[in-house]
C-alpha cells in the first residue's frame, strides 16, 4: 500500500487547488493573521436567513455535485502509519470547534500544551500528554464553511495556540467533515485539510474527506464522511475495503463519524444507525476485526455509552460551538434498533449511559437562561417588533372610516385603534388582506419553527404558538394605543404608537418565544434551539486517548467548566512560543469529566 516517507497519503493533481494563504513565517505574529469572531447567535434574523439558504444550496450540491465522487479519482490508497510508536501513543480528539474565539481558543490552548494534569472530582490527578495526532471530528467551522471563516474561526485561533511544531516532534492532523463543513460543498474543507497544509504546529496529510491511520498494538483509526448522514459513496467504500485487507483477526477499529447516529436511532429515527451498521458489518467484521470505540460530535456535549463487552460510543462535541443539552439523553440505547426494518442488520447490542457533561440537572438549569433572549439577541426582538408594527398598521387601516388624503387616513387609523376594543381589534385581523397575509406568515413560521412539524403533535403545538403571538399582538396594540392616547394628541397618536408597539411588542414576543422553548422542552421539542439561542460558551470538552503496548486504549475525557471571555496578547511572547493569548478574567481550569475509561482491544465480559 503506497504511502509517502512519513506515512501520509500522497497528494494528487486532481485534488482541488488551494487558495489559502501560507502559514505565517516564524517571525510573524499569528495574532495578526485573523479576526476574532464572536460566538454565533443562531436566532439572529440575518443568520437564520443565510443559513437556510446555504442548507438548500448545499443539499443541491451534495446531490448533484458530490465531491467525494471526485475524490475517488485520486489514485492514493495510502494511510498515515503511526504503528512505530515507542511506548504509549497519545491521540487528541476535538469536535464542533470553529465558532466564537473565546471557546475555540480556550480548547486549542489546552490541546497545545505538552502535558496536562487533570483530576476527576474527588480523585487523584491524572497525567496526560499532547497527542502525536490531533483528530478534528466534524463541524470545523460555524455557522457555515467558507475560506474566510475557516481562517478566522479555526485556523487563526489554532495557529495562535501553537504557532510552530515543537522541536523534534511531528504533530499530525486529520479531520472528518460535519454538516456545516458541507454547506459550501466541502470546498473550504478540502483546501484546509487535503493539501498537506499546516495549521500552526499541526500538519495535515489526508487527500480526501475520509482517512485511515494505522496505530500500534493492533488498533486502527478510521474517519468516515457520511455527507449529511445520507450514505457512503462507492469510492469511499472501495478505499476502506482496500485498507481492510490489512486488518488481522482480533484487530480493533476506532471509528470517527460526524453524527451520533446511535442516539438518534434510539430517539425518533430508527434507521439512523443503518449506515454505520452496514459499514461495520460489510467492511470491518469480515476480516475478524471489530469497532471497539466510536467517536463523534455534532451534539455539543459529552456523553458515553458503554456495552458489557467494553465497547464504547462517545459524543464529544464541546470544542467551541454553543453548548447543547444533555437532560433528554436516553439512559440506555440499543443498536441496531430492534424496530429497524432494514433487510440486513447486525444483532442488536445494548449500551448503558455512564456519564454526561454537563450533568442533567445543570443542563436543565442552563436551559432557563433562554429567558434573557430579548436582551441577548436584540435583533430577534427587533424582527418580531417589526411584525407587530405591520400588524398594527394593517389592523388600523382595516378599522378606519373612509377618509381623503394621507393625513386624514393616518388620523382615522389612530382614532380607530384608540376606540377599538379587544374584540374589534381581533376582528380587524380578518378584515384586511394585508393583516390576513401577516397572520398566515406568523402561523406558518411558528409551525415551521417547531422541529416536530412533520407530526400532528408538532403542528398543533406550532399552531398554538402562532395563535399566542397573534393574541399578544392584539393585546400590545390595545394597551399601547390606550396608554398613548392619555398623553399624546389625537393627530400625533399614530406616530407615538408605532415606536411603542415596536419596542414593547418586540420584547414581549421574544420573551414569548423563550417561554415557548422552555415549555415545549418538556416534550423534547426545540431543545436544540433552547440552547442555540443562548450561545453558551462554557462546559467545553475534548478527549485525550492513550494507546498502550498491551493494546488497551484509555480515554481521558477532559472538561473545561468555564471559558474566559477576555483574552490579551501575552507581553512576554516571542516567535516560536506557544499560546499567543492569555486569559484576563480567570485561568483555564481543565478537569477529568470522569475517571479514565479503558477500552480493551477485544471483547470482554462484565459491565461496560
Protein Blocks (a to p, Z undefined) as FASTA:
>chain_A
ZZdfkopacddfkbccdfbdcdddfklcfklmpccdddddfkbmklmmmmmmmmmmmmmm
mmmmcfklmmmmpccfbdcdfklpghjadddddehkblcfklmmmmmmmmmpmbdcddde
hiacddddddfbdcdebjjbcfbdcfklmmmmmmmmmmmmmmbacehiacdddddddfkl
mmnoommmmmmmmnopaehjbccfbfbfbdcdddeehiacddddeeholaccfklmmmmm
mmmmmpcehiacddddfbdfklmmmmmmmklmmmmmmmmmmmmmmnopacfbdcdehiac
ddddddfkopacdddfklopacddfklpcfbdcdddfkbcbfbdcdddddddfbdcddfk
lmmmmmmmmmmmmmmmmmlmmmmmmmmmmmmmmmmmmmpccdedjklmmmmmmmmmmmpc
fklmmmmmmmpfklmmmmmmmmmmmmmmpmklmpmklmmmmmmmmmmmmmmmmmmmmmmm
mmmmmmpcfklmmmmmmmmmmmmmmmmmmmmmmmmmmmmmmnopaklmmmmmnopaghia
dddddddfkopacddddddfbacfbdcddfkbcehiahjbacfbbcaddddfbacddddf
bdceddZZ
